[in-house]
Structures are given as C-alpha cells and as structure tokens.
Amino acid sequence: YAWSENIGWISFNASDLNGCPSDSCEAKISDNNKNITGWARAIRPKIPEGQTLGGWEGWIKLSGSGYGLGITEITPSPNSSVKKYQISGFSWGGGGNSRDSAVIGWTKFKGDTYGVVIEPEPTGEPEPTETTDGGCNRNQPSIEVSPSSLEWNDNDLTYTLTITNNDSNCGASSFDIKLEEQKEQENKKCLIYPKNNFTTEAISSGRSVRIDITVNASNCDEGTYTTKVKATNISSDMSSEALFNTIVPPSPNPPPENLNVDFKCSRSQTDSTEDYVDCDKIGRLGKDGTLYLEDITSTINEGLILSESSDLVSRKWTLFDGEEKEVASCEIGRDSPKYCIISSSDYKRAKVKVLLGRFKVKLEDTYESNNITYTGSNEHWFTGYIGIGGSWNEDSEF
C-alpha cells in the first residue's frame, strides 16, 4: 500500500486489481527487472459510500504509451548485504486511460529530494536454497551495519548491527556473530572488541533484530581500520558479511615542553666561546659600540641533547628600547647605519648596535627532538651610552 492525504490508501495488491480498465491488471516487475507494468488502485472509490470522487474509479496505470516506471539497482554500500532498487518515472491516474478525465493526473516516483526504493530484491523473496519436509525454506540472512564509519574520540564507539532472518515457514534461529579486523599481519591488528564472538537470541523467520557492536581504538595509530562482521544462521549454516570502518584522526600536538634558554655577551667580535661572559657582567656600553651575543641554549639543558643542525626549529633575537617597545630599526647618531640586530635565524651568534640609555635583548628558541617540541625564551637588560656629543653628562647611577 501507499498513502495519500487526498485520496487515502492506494493498493498494489492483486486482490484489489481485478477488473482493471485494460491490459494485465497485476502490478508486477518485468522479467528483466527493468520496468513495472500493470495497475494500482485507490481504495476509497472502490467502496465509495456515496463518495465517487467525480466518477473516478481509482485506477492508476503504471505504464503506457510514452510513460511508465523504470527500475535501477542502487549500488549497495559496503556495510550492507541488502540490494536496493530505485523506482523512477511517472504513472497516470485518470478515468480509465483517458487524460481528459484525470483525477490525480501524473504521479512522479523520483525527484531531487524524494523517491521510492524497494528492497531486498524486486523479484520477490530470495530463492530458497534448502527446503524441509515441513515446508521450511532456508535463505541467506541479510545484515547491515550503521553507521558505516565512525571517528575515534578516545571513547568506545558503538555501531548498530541489523540482522534479518530471511527463512520462511521455519522456527526461530540463533545467529553466531564474529568480528574480525581486516589486517593481513596479526601483529598489526589494534582494534579491541569487548565482544568479538557471540551468539544472538533466537530470531523468528522474517524478523530482524538490532544489536550494538562496541569498538575501542585506543591502541591504534592514525588511519582507517576496517572490521568485517559475519552473521551465521546456526540452523542452516548460511551466512552474510558486512564491513564497517573506524577512523583514527591525527593525534593533537602536545603542548611544548619548557626549554631553558640563555645567551652570553662580548664587547668584541670573537670566534672563541671562552670570550663570551654572563651578560649581567658586561657593564655600561659606549656610544657607537657593538654588543656581540651567543646563544648557549643547546648546552645548558641537563639531560637533553640538542643539535643546532638537526633539532633547531627557530631562533629569534628581538631588541627593545627603554620603554620596552620593539625596535625594528634604529639610527645611532647622524652617520650611523640603520640597524640594531644583525643575525640569521639558523646561526647562534648575533650583534647589536648599542642604543642610547637602557635597552633589552630577548632570545626565543624552539627545538624539536624525538618528536617532542621544546620552547622557551630569556632576556637581558643593558645600559647604553648617556647623552649626545663629547660634553660632560650626569649619570643617574652616580
């Protein structure tokens, strides 16, 4: 049956289609499973009780000259063993087959947002593969897993397994359920099934049951993992299989570990590490002077071996004036070059043009070792030259 709010129930049953206006009355699928022929009938005008719907007898023709209903097999999803078929096209609901006396006119069976789908197969019941003396027909069961995939979120995932006992005129049967991860190498399997082999309660012939399947992927790396579920009818040993996926997303990056960052200083340019001293001991710097800096971070983190060439991710030197404003460029005197810090990010030494008054240098380092990120920063204040020109100036520290 189909239902219409305007005309009520519409029957496709042969018992309601006797006496149709023309051709074969039975609504049926063609032998090649491509078309639907025959008639359907609205029940309301069949038993009018004073309502004749304008004399229309409720007949709806499913195919005719230039129109009809077609069938297309829908490719089954990998998590289902049930075939489905899409009906498309038009039927005609008029007086007999006359378009002049139409009551409901054309009925479209498929559109952009709606459609008619039949299952499991348009040819009717599955072909029996075993018949007992009592008329019991054993058939392959149907199973489906929903949804077909879930993303791991650090909590057990639950899928719904639907099992349909397609036996006919048989007693109820239990089903053995087996879950198996699809990996060729046993040692690479990582999914955990709290219940991977179990038996269902008895399911009556023609009935379906839904069972929850739980999957844990806490031992799995990033990737997509496929599970095969197999349901076997204990009474007939007939089975069906379906697949579903568990997706493990990339692990979020852990917060960086703290890194002990520091640098040493020198008043003169030198290649000798021994000539660099603690920056707090450098004292006041003169006009037009240059301060030389050396990053010592890779050598002061106990228990952590850091390589300048392979582990360094980034290094940043920044200069600030006495008001802690970042200095992008600075001019020292009238003829001095417009630079404050000269360095390349992959080199551990830098040089700073001395500023008037107090100034600060900040160093920020990021290293990555054994897939762990380490980051940190440090800064030192310095006293630059006081005043302009060669005349005497008062020192605030005097």
Summary of the structure (lengths in Angstrom):
residues: 398
radius of gyration: 41.2
end to end distance: 104.1
largest distance: 124.2
contacts: 1096
relative contact order: 0.09
helix: 6%
strand: 43%
